[in-house]
Amino acid sequence: MAGKSVTTIEGLSADSSHPLQKAWLAEQVPQCGYCQSGQIMSAADLLKQNPKPTRAQIVAHMSTNICRCGTYQRIVRAVERATREA
């Protein structure tokens, strides 16, 4: 990782004001919390590459993350909300 930077979920914003963090709460995505950091960081990667993805693009990108609670619809809605509020 020499010469590279890594952003963690805490690095998105110090006060949880990042659009994804706010959308996650608004859509009540978390249940157990096991996958949430990975889900949000994957969504952040998507929005960095494509600030206005389609629903199909969101679903495809997020399909590599497993949520054992099955909150996939809420995750997609949260990413969609973040794109509108960014």
N, C-alpha and C positions, 0 to 999 in steps of 0.2 A: 504493500500500500504506500510505499515511499512516494512522496510527491502527489498523493491523492487526498481528497477530503471525503469524509463520511458524515452524512447528516442522519441523526437519529430522530425519533419522534419528538424528543425534547427540543431538538434543534429547529423544528418547524416554527415555533414561537415560544417565548418565555412565559406568556400569559394565556396560552390556549386560544389566541385570537386568529390563528390560521383558518382560512375558510373550510378546510377539511375537518379540523378539530371541532369547529362550531357546527358544521353540518352533521358530524357524527353524533353529537349530543342532541341536536334538533330532531334527527330521525330515530333517535333511541336505538342506535346500532348495537352497542355493547350488551352482551349478556354475561358470559363468564369472563371475558377479557383476554382469554388465552391467545387469540390470533390478532387482536386489535392493532398492535404496533405494526405488525407485518402488513395488515390490510391497509392501514392509513399510509404507510410508506410506499406501498405498491401504487396506491391511488395518487400519491404525490408525484411519483415517477411518471405515471401516465399523464397527469396534468402539466408536468414540466415539458413533456414531449409534444402534447396535444392539448392546449388549453380548452378546447371546445369539442370533446369527443362525442360521438353518437352513442346511443344506448348500447348498440351492438359492439362498438369498440370498447366500451366500459366493461361489458360482460366478458368479452374475449380477453381483455387484459387482466381482469381480476380473477379469471378462472384458474389461475395457477396457485391461488391462495385457498386453503381449506378452512372453513369455519365449522367447527364441530357442533355449534348451536344452530346452524342453518339460517343465519340472518342475511342471506345473499340479497334478497329483495331490498332490505333496508340499506345494505352497503351500496347497491346501485343507486338508490334514491339519494343517499348522502353524497355520492360523487356527482350526481346530476345537480344537486343543490349547490355544491361547492363551485361548480362551473358557472352557475348563475350569480353567485354572490362574490365571486373573486374580483 
